[in-house]
Amino acid sequence: MKKIPLKFSIMITTVVLAAMLAGVWLALIYRENDSRVMLLPDKVMTLFPDPKPLTAFALTDHQNRVFDLASLKGKWSFLFFGFTHCPDICPTTLAILARARDNIAKSAAGAEDIQIVFISVDPNRDTAGKLKQYVTHFHATFLGVTGDDAQIGNLAGQLGAAYEVSITPGMENYPVNHAAAVFLVDPQAQYHAVFTPPLDAEVISTRFKVVRELETGNAT
Amino acid sequence: MRWRHPVFVCLILALTLVAAASEAADVSVRDAWVRETPPGMTMMAGYMELRNNTSQPQVLVAASSSDFETVMIHRTIVKNGMASMVHASQIELTPNASFIFTPGGYHLMLMSPKRTLRAGNRVDINLEFRSGLRLLVSFEVRQ
């Protein structure tokens, strides 16, 4: 076996060390300059570079209290549109959000600054009493919200949440179609990010914790 | 090597037993469950993994249960970001393959439960196949 000349091995070591240092330096820059870049592109969460401020709307929660723009301020809100006569996707999503909330609650920052809101697009059948029974089954802290068609349409429109309610006279189980995504509104009541299916509790909680940390970091 | 060697005899016997066991059910069901819903709710969903153990397609054509007013085969689809449910009149199971009814996808829509179902309870659902095969499957209610 040939012996590698000393000069050559010093050169190799220097190059390797320089490359390692450059890697660390690039990673740091990447982190500090634009941490958002690390989260994009993402198949499950779309984070908006310029969160969109929401405008006034007026709905009512499951305890008959006003739920409006002010209700979204000071907290991170996870909003999901659905209806209680929904056998599959609504219970599935609410169960996922309940698990995600439990995961977030275990983090150092806790879950005191988040609210999970189920917005019924079917006020015809979903009364405050029914909504209360429904959402609190999944988590005691969940809020059920609904209102008249114009006000549901107002908030849904601002978030780009499509829905269709095909009320048919005499038909008890009329079809209701609704957005499958979970919308994330930040404590400044701005539409901040959206989670798209297939949803997963661990994915949602992990992504959310990063987003929250970034925003808290930016604020200070 | 002789064919009457005890090792061969045992091997053939074992293979025959395995074949017999797997042929016992044309379609087998695993992990059958129903999601517990809040009290008073009239819509539930059932999930399961069906396996066609035969070399022919098996077609699920209907489902029924004495615990519910109506049972239908449904599928949740998400189109242009909007979730909706479509009725599936039948499900064809590919030979020697599995078909999964899962949250956010295919499910048995269970309408108007006749009794209060809590996590831990069990409900029996009949599955009917085009071949005439009938399966009575016990679903576990889970949170």
Chai-1 contact restraints between the chains, C-beta under 6 A:
chainA,res_idxA,chainB,res_idxB,connection_type,confidence,min_distance_angstrom,max_distance_angstrom,comment,restraint_id
A,H85,B,M43,contact,1.0,0.0,6.0,A-B,restraint_1
A,P87,B,M43,contact,1.0,0.0,6.0,A-B,restraint_2
A,P87,B,M44,contact,1.0,0.0,6.0,A-B,restraint_3
A,P87,B,A45,contact,1.0,0.0,6.0,A-B,restraint_4
A,P87,B,M109,contact,1.0,0.0,6.0,A-B,restraint_5
A,D88,B,A45,contact,1.0,0.0,6.0,A-B,restraint_6
A,D88,B,T76,contact,1.0,0.0,6.0,A-B,restraint_7
A,D88,B,H107,contact,1.0,0.0,6.0,A-B,restraint_8
A,I89,B,T76,contact,1.0,0.0,6.0,A-B,restraint_9
A,I89,B,A83,contact,1.0,0.0,6.0,A-B,restraint_10
A,I89,B,G104,contact,1.0,0.0,6.0,A-B,restraint_11
A,P91,B,R35,contact,1.0,0.0,6.0,A-B,restraint_12
A,T92,B,P103,contact,1.0,0.0,6.0,A-B,restraint_13
A,T92,B,G104,contact,1.0,0.0,6.0,A-B,restraint_14
A,Q133,B,P38,contact,1.0,0.0,6.0,A-B,restraint_15
A,Y134,B,P38,contact,1.0,0.0,6.0,A-B,restraint_16
A,H137,B,P38,contact,1.0,0.0,6.0,A-B,restraint_17
A,A162,B,M82,contact,1.0,0.0,6.0,A-B,restraint_18
A,N177,B,M82,contact,1.0,0.0,6.0,A-B,restraint_19
A,N177,B,S84,contact,1.0,0.0,6.0,A-B,restraint_20
A,A179,B,G81,contact,1.0,0.0,6.0,A-B,restraint_21
A,A179,B,M82,contact,1.0,0.0,6.0,A-B,restraint_22
A,A180,B,V78,contact,1.0,0.0,6.0,A-B,restraint_23
A,A180,B,A83,contact,1.0,0.0,6.0,A-B,restraint_24
A,P197,B,V78,contact,1.0,0.0,6.0,A-B,restraint_25
